[in-house]
Amino acid sequence: MLERTLLGQRTAAPSCAARKKSASRRKYGSAASKKVGRAVHEMKRGELRSGSSRKKVKSRKQAIAIGLNEARRKGAKVPAKKKKKS
């Protein structure tokens, strides 16, 4: 099975097995999903608090970040945080 690229060149299409293998690999595990869901739920009820300041979390993005951080600490399958450029 051949596919055409933008330049008109012919290349072999990825096999069905290769396509399935790459599609089935997940970035986040189910434990991470549960932690994030719990954090968002707490945020909606107004019970989620952040870090050392203990201020109420109002941002959805911040709630997700807190959930992922908790999942990382528990050892769940979560990608590492992006490194800051200095």
N, C-alpha and C positions, 0 to 999 in steps of 0.2 A: 504494500500500500504506500503510495507516494503522495506527498503534499507539496504544494507550490508555496514558495516564500514570496515576499514583496518584490524581490528582484527577479522573479521568474525562475529561480533555480529550484531543482527538485531535491527534496530531502525525505528521508524515511520518517513516517509518522510514528509517534511513540506507541508501543504495543499496548494492548488492553491491560495486561498484567502490570506494566509500569504505571499506567494511568491510575489504576486502582490503588496501587501501593502509595503513590504520592497523595492521593485524595484521602486515604484513610488515616494518615499521620496527623494527629491533633496537636496543636500548640499547648492547649490548656487541658488539664485533667478534670474529672468530674468533681473532685474535692475542691478545686479552685472555684468552680462554678457555684458550688453550694455556699462557700465562704462569701463570695461576691453577692449572691442572692440574699444572704442573711444581713450583710452590711447595708445593702440598699433598702431592705425592709425596715431595718432599724432607723435609717435616715428618714424614711417616709413617716415613721411614727414619732420622730423627733428625739430619739434616744441615743443616736450615734454621736460620739464625741471624738475629737481629734487630739492626738499627741499629748504633749505635756501641758498645753494651754487649757485643755478640756473644754474648748468651745464647741458649740453645737454645729454639726456638719450640715450644710444646706445645699452643697453642690453634689450632683449625681456623679460627676467625674471623680471627686474626692472620695466619695463612698466606695466607688469601684476600686480606687487605688488602695484604700484601707483594707478592703476584702482581699485583694491580691497579695498585699504585704503579709497579712495574717496567714494566707495559704502558703507563701514562701517559707515562713517561719516553721510551719508544721511539716514542711518537706513535700508539699504537693507538686504536681507537674505544672510549673509556671515558668515562662521565659525569664531570664535575668533582667533587672532594670537596665535601662540605657545609661551608659556612662556620660557624665557631663564633660563638655569640652572646656578646657581651661586656657 
